[in-house]
Amino acid sequence: AMLEEFQALQTQGTWSLVDLPPGKQAIGCKWVYRIKKYSDGSIARYKARLVAKGFLQTEGVDYHETFSPVAKQPTIRILLCLALHFEWSIKQLDLSNAFLHGVLEEEVYMVQPQGFVQPNKSQLVCKLHKALYGLKQAPRARFSTFSNFLLTHKFVQSHSDSSLFIKKTSTAITILLIYVDDILLTGSDPFYINSLITHMHTTFSMKELAFVNYFLGISITKTASGYVLSQKKYASYLLAKAGMSDCKSYSSLMATTSTSSSLTAADDSPFS
């Protein structure tokens, strides 16, 4: 997994080895390991990520703006409602090495990663050209790069949710929602959607997943009458993290509104 990550970094041209300029500081880095699982809890794959120690960065020197928007849960439910109402298929895409696509505007230097120090070049440091996990500006750089790609393809960014992009023509509508490296894509013209995905493949390294089943901590199950949304896996994760997996359950009242976790095709309005 480490070798796969390092090769991906090299392919993306993430850095070049240089002498550290006088007066500059090279930040550290470390390897982070993770087991990625499917919605049912089974192991999907093992991942290794090279993470920069962004806490060593200095504001105004090697980073400036850091804010990056994230998708809102009501937006996810509305997208699912629209797809269900109009019988659109939903594509789920996963951007590989998502943060590595953002081009850095600042001058950032980093030590060579452990286990991959170049022989006879141990005195050199990595001059980063693209954003790396852990950098203060990484989320913003990644989102800026991807949103600029969509804007060049005539998408319009939503005012109510900056992670939502919509393209409307006289004959079709296409809706795309992004959260970090996960993408939901739906619309009325499947031919255009496939063409857009082809263009995305030429620009970004990404994977096409099966029917959407897990997004932003929400498990999505398709039934004969609609979609059922559940956060059981996410809730179990939080309980385990807090050491409360063995605590006793307690029933409490829950208001049933239009934001119910069960979405059905029988509703007259796609926003019900």
Beta strands, then each sheet from edge to edge (+ up, - down):
strand 1: 15-18
strand 2: 26-27
strand 3: 29-37
strand 4: 43-52
strand 5: 90-95
strand 6: 103-110
strand 7: 125-130
strand 8: 156-157
strand 9: 164-168
strand 10: 173-179
strand 11: 182-187
strand 12: 206-208
strand 13: 214-215
strand 14: 218-222
strand 15: 226-230
strand 16: 262-264
sheet 1: 1+ 7- 6+ 2+
sheet 2: 3+ 4-
sheet 3: 8+ 9- 10+ 11- 5+ 12-
sheet 4: 13+ 14- 15+ 16-
end
